[in-house]
Amino acid sequence: MEVFITKAAKFFPNEPVSNDDMESYLGMVDGKPSKARRVVLRRNGIKQRYYALDKEGNVTHTNAQMCANAVRGLLDDHFTVDDIDVLACGTSSPEQILPSHGVMVHGELGGTKNTEVVSFAGSCCTGVDALKYAYMSVKLGMSKNAVAAASERTSAWMRASYFQKESEKLAQLENQPMLAFEKEFLRWMLSDGAMALLLQGKPNDSDISLRIDWIDITSFANTRETCMYCGGEKGEDGKLKGWAEFPGEEWLTESLFALKQDTRMLAENVVPLGVDFLLQLGEKYHFTPDDVDWFLPHLSSMFFKDKILEETKNRGFFFPEERWFLNLPKVGNVGSASAFAMVEELMYSGKLKKGQKILLMIPESARFSYCYCMLTVC
């Protein structure tokens, strides 16, 4: 059975936040402007993003609420919440350890019918993990339809209050305390939002659909250390020590629940490994760049655009810039939802023609996982 994305929907909370206003929402650590902010923003190319916060730092939407709002964007008189056979959700920022994020979204949606719900935890690949589960469910005839949703509320981890205890500890040890760059870096990189895709076994009668040709995912964790992490600390031996091994009083003084990034590892590995996997898939599925009309790479930063162009050109698998489609500068890095955000915008842009091929690329730097997905416009 063929499987089609027949509808896409989005939900971004509140008004877009400009670069100059970020600290108005996230707050200042120790009451002082960040020295790292301008450095990070100058390189990442993001002009605005969304936060599920107001300017007082109060939460306006939970992750589950945003995700449910995106799913509601798929509903109409012909497809209601009670028609959903499978709900597959991915996020890197669930708001509790248990229950799972997916069932929290289901609870927000309400309705009268119980349904199959599955959750994927991790980082940027979790949205496409959910998409693959939804795809397989419909393709195998186990369900008539499935909704794949991805959402993030990373602003919850970026507020200044979560770094204040560590800053106070540093102030006792140093005359000019400064948070490590690995902890500052991601404060200025990430955005909130939610996306949802409806998958069915036949194309849309009244609008374009995207046939899912294949989805392929791999991990390089067998050969690479942890690069991006939260809820733990990385030792000099490269091993990650989880939060449960730390005394409770260190959870705040060490900012254990801040998102952290080993930027050296990121720069050295994320692009070459992604191209390694791309070349493998070219052989596996018998395609070349000439077969691809639209290339949609999830970039955490525009810094990596030239790196990908250079690496693919050097290795003979080059996608010209005119075939790229990106919306990172205006929606920000929404983690697991970023790929869906590009799909949704391109799907309704009026630029697509039947028969065109779309290749999605989703890298996940947590411990270097990658996903590629090929779609055909129908």
Phi, psi and chi 1 to 4 in degrees:
 res  aa     phi    psi   chi1   chi2   chi3   chi4
   1 MET       -  137.2  177.4 -176.3  -70.7      -
   2 GLU   -82.9  153.5  -66.5 -175.7  -35.3      -
   3 VAL  -128.0  135.8 -178.8      -      -      -
   4 PHE  -126.8  140.7  -57.6   85.0      -      -
   5 ILE   -82.3  111.0  -61.2  171.0      -      -
   6 THR  -100.1  -14.1   57.4      -      -      -
   7 LYS  -159.9  147.6 -162.6  170.9 -176.4  179.2
   8 ALA  -133.9  148.1      -      -      -      -
   9 ALA  -144.8  155.8      -      -      -      -
  10 LYS  -135.2  158.9   62.6 -173.8  174.9 -174.1
  11 PHE  -147.0  116.7  179.0   81.6      -      -
  12 PHE  -113.7  129.2  -69.4  113.9      -      -
  13 PRO   -77.3  141.5   30.5  -35.6      -      -
  14 ASN    59.0 -159.6  -53.7  -45.2      -      -
  15 GLU   -93.2  154.4  -64.4  -62.4  -42.9      -
  16 PRO   -61.5  146.0   12.1  -20.7      -      -
  17 VAL  -108.9  123.9  176.4      -      -      -
  18 SER   -77.7  166.7   70.6      -      -      -
  19 ASN   -58.0  -40.3  -70.9   -8.8      -      -
  20 ASP   -70.6  -20.1  -69.3  -21.3      -      -
  21 ASP   -98.4   -0.8  -75.3  -20.3      -      -
  22 MET   -57.8  -44.8  -66.0  176.3   76.0      -
  23 GLU   -72.3  -16.1  -75.2 -175.8  -54.1      -
  24 SER   -66.9  -29.2  -62.4      -      -      -
  25 TYR   -94.4  -43.8  -70.3   82.8      -      -
  26 LEU   -84.8  -21.9  -60.0  179.7      -      -
  27 GLY    87.8  166.2      -      -      -      -
  28 MET  -108.6  131.1  -62.9 -176.9 -172.7      -
  29 VAL   -71.2  127.5  178.9      -      -      -
  30 ASP    60.7   21.1 -142.2   23.9      -      -
  31 GLY    72.7   13.9      -      -      -      -
  32 LYS  -121.1  142.6  -59.3  172.0 -175.6  176.1
  33 PRO   -59.8  146.8  -20.2   31.3      -      -
  34 SER   -71.6  135.5  165.9      -      -      -
  35 LYS   -80.8  -22.0  -65.9 -179.3  178.9  179.5
  36 ALA   -85.0  -21.6      -      -      -      -
  37 ARG   -56.6  -51.3 -177.4  176.3   68.4   87.3
  38 ARG   -66.4  -34.6  -68.7 -168.5 -177.0  -80.7
  39 VAL   -62.3  -48.1  175.7      -      -      -
  40 VAL   -65.4  -45.6  175.0      -      -      -
  41 LEU   -66.5  -33.0  -69.6  170.0      -      -
  42 ARG   -63.9  -30.9 -172.4  163.5   58.5 -116.4
  43 ARG   -93.2  -27.8  -58.2 -174.7   81.2 -175.3
  44 ASN   -85.6  -15.8   69.9   22.7      -      -
  45 GLY    74.0    6.8      -      -      -      -
  46 ILE   -81.7  129.3  -60.9  170.6      -      -
  47 LYS  -100.1  -29.8  -55.6  -59.1 -178.9 -174.1
  48 GLN  -155.5  161.5   62.1  179.8   36.0      -
  49 ARG  -155.5 -179.1   75.0  -75.2  -62.7  145.0
  50 TYR  -123.4  142.2  -65.2   83.9      -      -
  51 TYR  -127.3  139.5  -67.3  142.0      -      -
  52 ALA   -86.2   50.7      -      -      -      -
  53 LEU  -139.4  156.4  -60.2  169.9      -      -
  54 ASP  -100.6 -179.4   61.7   21.6      -      -
  55 LYS   -71.2   -9.3  -79.2 -163.4  172.5 -176.0
  56 GLU   -92.9    2.2  -76.1   68.5   50.8      -
  57 GLY    82.3    9.3      -      -      -      -
  58 ASN   -80.1  141.3  -59.7  -49.5      -      -
  59 VAL   -72.2  129.9  174.6      -      -      -
  60 THR  -101.2  -27.1   59.5      -      -      -
  61 HIS  -146.7  142.0  -55.2   78.8      -      -
  62 THR   -83.1  167.7   68.0      -      -      -
  63 ASN   -59.1  -47.4 -171.2  -30.4      -      -
  64 ALA   -62.8  -37.7      -      -      -      -
  65 GLN   -64.8  -43.1  -73.0  170.1  -18.1      -
  66 MET   -63.0  -43.5  -72.2 -167.8  -64.2      -
  67 CYS   -63.5  -43.2 -167.4      -      -      -
  68 ALA   -61.6  -38.0      -      -      -      -
  69 ASN   -63.9  -38.5  -76.7  -20.2      -      -
  70 ALA   -65.1  -44.0      -      -      -      -
  71 VAL   -61.0  -39.5  173.4      -      -      -
  72 ARG   -60.8  -26.2  -70.2 -173.7 -174.1  102.6
  73 GLY   -66.4  -15.0      -      -      -      -
  74 LEU   -87.4  -13.7  -57.6  174.0      -      -
  75 LEU   -89.2  148.9  -52.0  179.4      -      -
  76 ASP  -156.3 -166.1   55.0   29.6      -      -
  77 ASP   -64.8  -23.4  -67.9  -19.6      -      -
  78 HIS   -99.7  -13.8  -54.7  -70.1      -      -
  79 PHE  -141.9  106.6 -174.5   79.0      -      -
  80 THR  -106.4  173.4   70.3      -      -      -
  81 VAL   -60.2  -31.0   66.8      -      -      -
  82 ASP   -77.7   -7.3  -72.8  -26.3      -      -
  83 ASP   -88.7   -9.0  -66.9  -42.8      -      -
  84 ILE   -71.1  121.4  -61.8  173.8      -      -
  85 ASP   -85.7  -39.8  -76.6  -11.1      -      -
  86 VAL  -137.0  134.8  172.7      -      -      -
  87 LEU  -119.9  112.8  175.3   63.3      -      -
  88 ALA  -113.8  123.7      -      -      -      -
  89 CYS  -124.0  140.6  -61.7      -      -      -
  90 GLY  -128.4  142.8      -      -      -      -
  91 THR  -161.4  155.0 -172.5      -      -      -
  92 SER  -105.8    0.2   60.6      -      -      -
  93 SER  -132.5   57.2   52.5      -      -      -
  94 PRO   -64.9  154.7   27.6  -35.3      -      -
  95 GLU   -98.2    6.7  -73.9  162.0  -53.3      -
  96 GLN  -157.4  158.3   63.7  -73.5  -46.4      -
  97 ILE   -76.2  -44.3  -62.1  172.6      -      -
  98 LEU  -137.5  145.1  -69.2  171.5      -      -
  99 PRO   -68.0  173.5  -16.4   31.4      -      -
 100 SER   -67.1  155.6   73.6      -      -      -
 101 HIS   -58.6  -41.4  171.5   65.1      -      -
 102 GLY   -59.4  -43.6      -      -      -      -
 103 VAL   -72.1  -26.8  -63.1      -      -      -
 104 MET   -66.9  -38.5  -62.4  -56.5  -72.3      -
 105 VAL   -64.5  -44.0  174.9      -      -      -
 106 HIS   -59.1  -40.4 -172.3 -145.6      -      -
 107 GLY   -63.1  -38.0      -      -      -      -
 108 GLU   -67.0  -34.4  -70.8  -72.3  -20.7      -
 109 LEU   -70.5  -33.3  -75.2  169.7      -      -
 110 GLY    71.2 -137.0      -      -      -      -
 111 GLY    90.5  178.7      -      -      -      -
 112 THR  -110.8   -8.3   61.0      -      -      -
 113 LYS  -110.6  133.8 -170.7 -169.6   83.1  171.4
 114 ASN   -74.1  154.3   53.9  -60.4      -      -
 115 THR  -150.9  166.5 -167.1      -      -      -
 116 GLU   -75.2  130.3  179.4 -178.8   -2.6      -
 117 VAL  -131.2  136.3  177.9      -      -      -
 118 VAL  -136.8  144.0   62.1      -      -      -
 119 SER  -121.3  145.3  -67.0      -      -      -
 120 PHE  -123.1  128.8  -69.2   88.5      -      -
 121 ALA  -112.6  149.6      -      -      -      -
 122 GLY   153.1 -126.9      -      -      -      -
 123 SER  -134.2 -130.0 -173.3      -      -      -
 124 CYS   -65.3  -26.2  -62.9      -      -      -
 125 CYS   -78.7   -8.1  -76.8      -      -      -
 126 THR   -65.1  -30.9   57.9      -      -      -
 127 GLY   -62.8  -43.8      -      -      -      -
 128 VAL   -78.4  -24.8 -171.3      -      -      -
 129 ASP   -57.7  -45.9  -68.8  -22.2      -      -
 130 ALA   -63.9  -40.5      -      -      -      -
 131 LEU   -61.7  -41.3  178.9   64.2      -      -
 132 LYS   -66.8  -40.2 -172.6  166.0 -174.6  176.8
 133 TYR   -62.1  -45.2 -174.3   96.1      -      -
 134 ALA   -62.7  -42.6      -      -      -      -
 135 TYR   -60.1  -47.9  162.9   71.3      -      -
 136 MET   -65.6  -36.1  -68.5 -170.3  -64.7      -
 137 SER   -62.4  -44.5 -178.3      -      -      -
 138 VAL   -72.4  -42.8  176.5      -      -      -
 139 LYS   -62.3  -36.0 -170.8  170.5 -176.2   65.5
 140 LEU   -82.4   -0.6  -67.3  172.0      -      -
 141 GLY    76.5   15.5      -      -      -      -
 142 MET   -82.0  -15.7  -60.6  175.3   72.4      -
 143 SER  -150.1  154.1   61.0      -      -      -
 144 LYS   -79.1  -29.2  -68.0 -179.5  -65.6 -176.5
 145 ASN  -152.4  167.2   65.7   70.9      -      -
 146 ALA  -154.4  147.4      -      -      -      -
 147 VAL  -110.1  126.2  169.3      -      -      -
 148 ALA  -106.7  125.4      -      -      -      -
 149 ALA  -129.0  147.5      -      -      -      -
 150 ALA  -139.0  139.1      -      -      -      -
 151 SER  -154.4  154.5   57.0      -      -      -
 152 GLU  -142.2  141.3  -59.0  -68.8   -0.9      -
 153 ARG  -132.5   64.1 -167.3  173.3   75.3   84.3
 154 THR   -72.5  -15.0   48.0      -      -      -
 155 SER   -58.7  -23.8   64.2      -      -      -
 156 ALA   -59.4  -30.3      -      -      -      -
 157 TRP   -95.4   -5.6  -64.8  -24.6      -      -
 158 MET  -106.6   -2.6  -61.6 -173.1  -65.2      -
 159 ARG   -68.1  144.2  -74.0  179.4  -69.7 -179.8
 160 ALA   -57.4  -32.1      -      -      -      -
 161 SER   -58.9  -27.8   58.1      -      -      -
 162 TYR   -78.4  -10.7  -68.9  107.1      -      -
 163 PHE  -107.6   -7.3  -60.7   85.6      -      -
 164 GLN   -64.5  -41.9 -170.0   58.1   39.9      -
 165 LYS   -63.0  -40.8  -72.4  -66.0 -177.1 -177.0
 166 GLU   -65.9  -39.2 -179.5  179.1    8.9      -
 167 SER   -62.2  -40.8  178.1      -      -      -
 168 GLU   -65.5  -37.1  -68.8  170.6    2.5      -
 169 LYS   -65.4  -43.4 -176.1 -168.3   75.9  170.1
 170 LEU   -63.0  -36.7  -70.3  171.7      -      -
 171 ALA   -62.8  -28.9      -      -      -      -
 172 GLN   -75.9  -19.7  -64.8  172.2    3.2      -
 173 LEU  -104.2  -25.4  -58.2  173.8      -      -
 174 GLU  -134.2  152.1  -55.3  174.5   33.1      -
 175 ASN   -72.8  -33.2  -69.2  -31.5      -      -
 176 GLN  -127.5   78.8  -68.4 -177.0  -42.3      -
 177 PRO   -66.8  142.5   26.8  -35.9      -      -
 178 MET  -147.3  132.8 -176.8 -177.2  -64.0      -
 179 LEU   -63.0  144.7  -69.2  173.8      -      -
 180 ALA   -58.4  143.5      -      -      -      -
 181 PHE   -58.3  -33.5 -174.7   72.1      -      -
 182 GLU   -62.2  -25.3   65.1 -179.4    9.7      -
 183 LYS   -90.4  -30.1  -64.2  179.3 -178.4  179.4
 184 GLU   -75.9  -36.0  -85.5  -91.7   52.9      -
 185 PHE   -50.3  -53.7  178.2   69.7      -      -
 186 LEU   -77.1  -13.3  -72.8  168.7      -      -
 187 ARG   -61.2  -29.8  -76.8 -165.8   79.1 -155.3
 188 TRP  -106.0   13.9  -43.6  115.6      -      -
 189 MET  -112.9  -23.6  -65.0  -74.6  -74.4      -
 190 LEU  -111.1  159.9  -58.1  173.6      -      -
 191 SER  -139.3  159.7 -177.3      -      -      -
 192 ASP  -100.8  153.7  -64.1  -16.3      -      -
 193 GLY   158.4  174.5      -      -      -      -
 194 ALA  -147.9  147.0      -      -      -      -
 195 MET  -135.9  154.5  -49.6  -63.4  -57.3      -
 196 ALA  -145.1  142.7      -      -      -      -
 197 LEU  -125.4  138.4  -54.1  176.4      -      -
 198 LEU  -101.5  125.9  174.0   60.0      -      -
 199 LEU  -111.5  133.5  -83.3   60.1      -      -
 200 GLN  -141.0  166.3  -64.7  176.7  -64.8      -
 201 GLY   -85.0    2.5      -      -      -      -
 202 LYS  -144.7  153.0   61.1  179.1 -177.8  178.2
 203 PRO   -71.9  162.6   23.4  -31.6      -      -
 204 ASN   -65.9  134.4 -163.4  -35.1      -      -
 205 ASP   -75.3  -29.5  -67.1  -30.5      -      -
 206 SER  -109.5   -4.1   57.2      -      -      -
 207 ASP  -152.5  175.5 -153.7  -17.2      -      -
 208 ILE   -70.3  154.7   65.3  166.6      -      -
 209 SER  -128.4  164.9  -63.5      -      -      -
 210 LEU  -120.2  112.7  -55.6  176.2      -      -
 211 ARG   -76.3  133.6 -173.4 -176.7   70.6 -138.5
 212 ILE   -86.5  111.9  -60.3  174.6      -      -
 213 ASP   -82.2  -43.9  -63.4  -27.8      -      -
 214 TRP  -166.4  156.3   51.9  -98.4      -      -
 215 ILE  -134.3  127.7  -59.1  172.2      -      -
 216 ASP  -133.1  133.3 -141.1  -47.1      -      -
 217 ILE  -132.0  141.0  -56.1  169.6      -      -
 218 THR  -144.8  163.3 -158.7      -      -      -
 219 SER  -128.4  139.7  163.0      -      -      -
 220 PHE  -106.6   19.3  -71.2   90.7      -      -
 221 ALA   -64.0  -19.8      -      -      -      -
 222 ASN   -69.4  -19.1   58.1  -43.2      -      -
 223 THR  -123.1   -3.3   61.0      -      -      -
 224 ARG  -129.1  145.1  -63.8  -60.4 -170.9  -83.6
 225 GLU   -75.2  170.4  -64.3  174.4    4.6      -
 226 THR   -64.1  137.7  -60.5      -      -      -
 227 CYS  -116.1  -42.2  177.7      -      -      -
 228 MET  -124.3  135.2 -176.0  175.5   71.0      -
 229 TYR  -155.9  162.3   49.4  100.4      -      -
 230 CYS  -152.6  140.1  176.8      -      -      -
 231 GLY    83.8   26.6      -      -      -      -
 232 GLY  -172.7 -175.1      -      -      -      -
 233 GLU  -139.6  139.0 -162.1   60.1   71.1      -
 234 LYS   -93.2  128.0 -173.6  176.8  174.6 -179.3
 235 GLY   -85.9  172.9      -      -      -      -
 236 GLU   -64.4  -22.5  -68.1 -175.9    4.6      -
 237 ASP   -82.0    0.7   60.0   -0.9      -      -
 238 GLY    87.2   -5.5      -      -      -      -
 239 LYS   -86.6  147.6  -66.2 -177.2  178.6  179.5
 240 LEU   -95.9  128.6 -167.3   67.9      -      -
 241 LYS  -104.9  118.2 -178.7  178.9  175.9 -178.5
 242 GLY   -74.6  160.6      -      -      -      -
 243 TRP   -56.7  -32.6   60.6  -89.1      -      -
 244 ALA   -68.1  -15.1      -      -      -      -
 245 GLU   -90.0   -3.7  -63.3 -176.2   55.9      -
 246 PHE  -100.9  146.6  -72.9   83.9      -      -
 247 PRO   -60.6  146.6  -17.6   28.6      -      -
 248 GLY   -56.2  -34.1      -      -      -      -
 249 GLU   -68.3  -18.3   58.9  -91.2   19.5      -
 250 GLU   -86.8  -10.2  -68.4 -174.6   12.6      -
 251 TRP   -59.3  -36.1  -64.5   -4.2      -      -
 252 LEU   -92.9  -41.6  -72.0  177.1      -      -
 253 THR   -68.5  -21.3   59.0      -      -      -
 254 GLU  -106.6    5.7  -59.8  -60.5  -34.7      -
 255 SER    48.0   47.9  -57.7      -      -      -
 256 LEU   -60.9  -29.7  -76.4 -174.1      -      -
 257 PHE   -97.2   14.7  -67.8   94.5      -      -
 258 ALA   -81.1  145.6      -      -      -      -
 259 LEU   -73.4  131.3  -86.4  168.3      -      -
 260 LYS  -126.8  148.8  -65.7  171.9  -82.8  -71.0
 261 GLN  -135.6  126.9  179.7   89.5   66.1      -
 262 ASP   -82.7   94.1 -175.3  -30.1      -      -
 263 THR   -67.0  -27.4   52.9      -      -      -
 264 ARG   -65.8  -48.3  176.9 -168.6   56.7   80.6
 265 MET   -61.6  -39.7  -83.1 -162.1   73.9      -
 266 LEU   -58.3  -51.4  179.2   69.4      -      -
 267 ALA   -63.4  -35.0      -      -      -      -
 268 GLU   -78.0  -28.0  -69.6  175.8   -0.1      -
 269 ASN  -116.1  -34.5  -69.9  -79.7      -      -
 270 VAL   -62.7  -41.3   70.2      -      -      -
 271 VAL   -78.2  -50.9  172.9      -      -      -
 272 PRO   -57.3  -42.3  -26.1   35.8      -      -
 273 LEU   -65.8  -38.5  -67.8  178.3      -      -
 274 GLY   -62.9  -37.8      -      -      -      -
 275 VAL   -73.9  -34.5  176.7      -      -      -
 276 ASP   -53.4  -49.4  -75.9  -10.7      -      -
 277 PHE   -68.2  -37.6 -170.9   38.9      -      -
 278 LEU   -58.9  -44.2  174.5   61.7      -      -
 279 LEU   -64.4  -38.0  -65.1  176.4      -      -
 280 GLN   -61.8  -41.0  -66.3  172.7   25.9      -
 281 LEU   -72.2  -32.1  -64.9  178.2      -      -
 282 GLY   -58.0  -41.2      -      -      -      -
 283 GLU   -72.3  -41.1  -67.9 -175.9    8.5      -
 284 LYS   -64.8  -43.1 -179.9  176.9  179.7  178.2
 285 TYR  -105.6    7.0  -66.1  105.6      -      -
 286 HIS    56.5   55.3  -50.8  -68.4      -      -
 287 PHE  -133.8  158.6   75.6   93.5      -      -
 288 THR  -127.5  170.7   70.5      -      -      -
 289 PRO   -57.3  -28.9  -28.9   36.7      -      -
 290 ASP   -65.1  -20.9  -69.3  -21.8      -      -
 291 ASP   -84.2   -7.1  -62.0  -45.1      -      -
 292 VAL  -106.5  123.7  176.4      -      -      -
 293 ASP   -89.4  -31.7  -61.3  -74.9      -      -
 294 TRP  -135.9  127.8  -64.5   95.2      -      -
 295 PHE  -111.6  118.8  179.9   49.7      -      -
 296 LEU  -116.5   86.7  -82.1   56.9      -      -
 297 PRO   -89.0  132.2   31.5  -30.0      -      -
 298 HIS   -77.2  113.7  161.9   45.7      -      -
 299 LEU  -108.1  132.9  -55.8 -178.5      -      -
 300 SER   -75.2  -24.2   62.1      -      -      -
 301 SER  -153.6  144.2  166.5      -      -      -
 302 MET   -64.7  -14.8  -67.7  -60.3  -72.3      -
 303 PHE   -53.1  -33.8  169.3   79.3      -      -
 304 PHE   -83.8   -8.3  -70.1  109.9      -      -
 305 LYS   -60.6  -52.7 -178.8  179.0  179.5 -177.9
 306 ASP   -64.6  -33.0  -72.8  -17.8      -      -
 307 LYS   -63.9  -40.9  -57.5  -63.8 -177.9 -175.6
 308 ILE   -69.7  -43.1  -65.3  171.7      -      -
 309 LEU   -57.4  -45.1  -73.8  166.9      -      -
 310 GLU   -67.0  -45.7 -179.7 -177.7    4.5      -
 311 GLU   -65.9  -43.6 -174.1   79.1   12.8      -
 312 THR   -68.8  -34.2   53.2      -      -      -
 313 LYS   -67.1  -43.9 -166.1  167.6 -170.2  176.9
 314 ASN   -64.9  -27.5  -70.6  -18.0      -      -
 315 ARG  -107.1   12.9  -61.5  177.8   67.7  179.0
 316 GLY    73.9   27.6      -      -      -      -
 317 PHE  -138.5   65.7 -142.6   92.3      -      -
 318 PHE  -101.0  130.4  176.3   69.3      -      -
 319 PHE  -106.1  114.7  -61.0   97.6      -      -
 320 PRO   -59.3  148.4  -20.6   31.4      -      -
 321 GLU   -56.9  -31.9  -79.1 -169.4   70.1      -
 322 GLU   -67.0  -12.3   57.6  -93.0   22.2      -
 323 ARG   -98.2   -2.2  -66.4 -167.0 -139.7  155.2
 324 TRP   -81.2  146.4  -74.0   46.1      -      -
 325 PHE  -132.9  120.2 -175.8   86.2      -      -
 326 LEU  -134.2  147.7  -61.8  168.1      -      -
 327 ASN  -134.9   17.2   57.5    8.1      -      -
 328 LEU   -53.7  -46.0  174.9   70.1      -      -
 329 PRO   -58.5  -30.0  -27.8   37.6      -      -
 330 LYS  -103.6  -15.2   64.0 -178.9  179.1 -178.0
 331 VAL  -115.6  -12.3  -56.6      -      -      -
 332 GLY    80.6  178.5      -      -      -      -
 333 ASN   -86.9  104.2  177.3    2.7      -      -
 334 VAL   -98.9   23.8 -154.5      -      -      -
 335 GLY    54.5 -120.5      -      -      -      -
 336 SER   -62.2  -21.7   65.4      -      -      -
 337 ALA   -92.3   -5.1      -      -      -      -
 338 SER   -63.7  -43.5  -71.8      -      -      -
 339 ALA   -63.3  -43.2      -      -      -      -
 340 PHE   -64.1  -33.8  -68.9    4.6      -      -
 341 ALA   -64.7  -38.4      -      -      -      -
 342 MET   -68.4  -42.7  -71.0 -173.8  -72.7      -
 343 VAL   -60.8  -47.0  168.6      -      -      -
 344 GLU   -60.7  -46.0 -171.7  -86.4  -17.6      -
 345 GLU   -67.3  -43.2 -176.1  170.6  -23.4      -
 346 LEU   -67.7  -37.2 -178.6   58.6      -      -
 347 MET   -60.1  -35.5 -169.4  171.6  179.0      -
 348 TYR  -108.8   18.2  -61.1  121.8      -      -
 349 SER   -83.3  -17.1   67.6      -      -      -
 350 GLY    82.4    3.1      -      -      -      -
 351 LYS   -90.2  -16.2  -63.9  179.0  179.2 -179.9
 352 LEU   -83.8  147.1  -64.8 -179.5      -      -
 353 LYS  -127.1  144.8  -61.5  177.3 -178.3  177.6
 354 LYS   -58.4  138.3  -71.4 -171.5  176.6 -177.3
 355 GLY    95.2  -15.1      -      -      -      -
 356 GLN   -68.7  150.3  -71.6 -175.4  -31.7      -
 357 LYS  -106.8  137.9  -64.9  -78.0 -172.0 -179.5
 358 ILE  -122.7  126.6  -58.7  169.0      -      -
 359 LEU  -111.6  122.4  179.8   65.4      -      -
 360 LEU   -95.5  139.8  -51.0 -177.8      -      -
 361 MET  -127.0  122.2  179.8 -170.8   82.3      -
 362 ILE  -126.9  105.9  -58.9   93.1      -      -
 363 PRO   -89.9  148.8   29.6  -27.2      -      -
 364 GLU  -130.2  112.8  175.5 -179.1  -61.6      -
 365 SER   -82.3   -6.0   64.7      -      -      -
 366 ALA   -47.4  -55.6      -      -      -      -
 367 ARG  -145.2   34.3 -160.3  159.8  173.9  174.4
 368 PHE    63.2   73.5  -60.8  105.7      -      -
 369 SER  -110.9  155.1  -62.6      -      -      -
 370 TYR  -142.2  146.6  -63.9   82.2      -      -
 371 CYS  -134.8  137.9  172.1      -      -      -
 372 TYR  -125.7  146.5  -72.9   85.0      -      -
 373 CYS  -143.4  130.8  175.2      -      -      -
 374 MET  -107.4  129.7 -172.1   73.8   80.2      -
 375 LEU  -121.8  151.6  -50.6  171.8      -      -
 376 THR  -123.3  131.2  -61.2      -      -      -
 377 VAL   -73.7  128.3 -177.6      -      -      -
 378 CYS  -124.9      -  -61.9      -      -      -
